[in-house]
Amino acid sequence: MTCANGVSVRSPDVQRVFDEGHPVHGSRVVVFLAPGTGAVAYVAGRKVGNAVRRNRARRILRAAWLEVAPRIGNGYDAVLVAREAIRGAKTQDLVAEMSQLLHGEIMHP
């Protein structure tokens, strides 16, 4: 399985974020954060649906992260994992969910 940026999910960098990172669970997305350089990976497994649905899920994750990331800062590597409930969601739905999830964690106003 590969991330949207072409990096293997089993790559050492992504695996490090899974192992050392702090998971924050939402209804549509799970965000793993670990101190790092600001790298991001977008993951959508087969439970999300066929290839078209997985690609759409990764596009939505990417667009939502681009809106949320400036409020977090550059000191974190992130892996965003789409859940089944992402089907039918819009970018603004994910922006609201990620903002709420990360508000108490590391987010700056």
SVG drawing of the C-alpha trace seen along z (x, -y; Angstrom):
<svg xmlns="http://www.w3.org/2000/svg" viewBox="-22 -32 35 35">
<polyline fill="none" stroke="black" stroke-width="0.4" points="0.0,0.0 1.3,-3.5 0.5,-6.9 -0.7,-9.7 2.8,-11.1 4.1,-7.7 5.9,-6.7 5.3,-3.2 3.3,-2.9 5.9,-0.5 8.7,-3.0 10.8,-3.7 9.6,-7.4 5.9,-6.5 6.5,-3.5 8.3,-5.8 5.3,-8.1 3.0,-5.1 5.2,-3.8 6.3,-6.9 3.4,-9.2 0.4,-10.2 -2.9,-9.0 -5.9,-11.3 -9.1,-9.5 -12.0,-11.1 -15.0,-9.7 -13.6,-10.2 -9.9,-10.4 -7.1,-9.2 -4.2,-11.6 -0.8,-10.4 1.6,-13.1 5.3,-12.8 8.0,-15.4 9.8,-15.8 10.4,-17.9 6.8,-18.5 6.4,-15.6 2.9,-14.3 1.5,-11.0 -2.1,-10.4 -3.4,-6.8 -6.7,-5.3 -7.0,-1.5 -9.3,0.8 -12.1,0.4 -12.6,-3.1 -13.7,-1.6 -12.4,-1.0 -9.5,-2.9 -11.7,-5.9 -13.0,-6.3 -9.6,-5.9 -8.1,-8.5 -10.9,-10.9 -10.4,-10.3 -6.7,-11.1 -7.5,-14.3 -9.9,-15.4 -7.4,-14.6 -4.7,-16.6 -7.0,-19.6 -8.1,-19.6 -4.6,-19.3 -3.4,-22.3 -6.0,-24.4 -5.2,-23.0 -1.4,-22.7 -0.5,-26.4 -2.1,-26.5 0.0,-23.5 3.5,-24.6 6.4,-22.8 7.7,-20.7 5.5,-17.6 5.4,-14.7 1.9,-13.5 0.2,-10.5 -3.5,-10.9 -5.5,-7.7 -8.9,-7.8 -11.7,-5.9 -14.8,-4.3 -17.0,-7.3 -15.0,-9.6 -17.2,-8.5 -19.4,-11.4 -17.6,-13.9 -16.5,-17.3 -13.3,-19.1 -14.8,-21.5 -16.2,-18.6 -12.7,-17.3 -11.3,-20.8 -13.8,-21.2 -13.2,-17.7 -9.3,-18.0 -9.5,-21.4 -11.6,-20.1 -9.4,-17.0 -6.1,-18.9 -7.3,-21.9 -6.4,-20.4 -3.3,-18.7 -1.0,-21.2 -3.0,-23.7 -2.4,-27.4 -5.2,-29.9"/>
</svg>
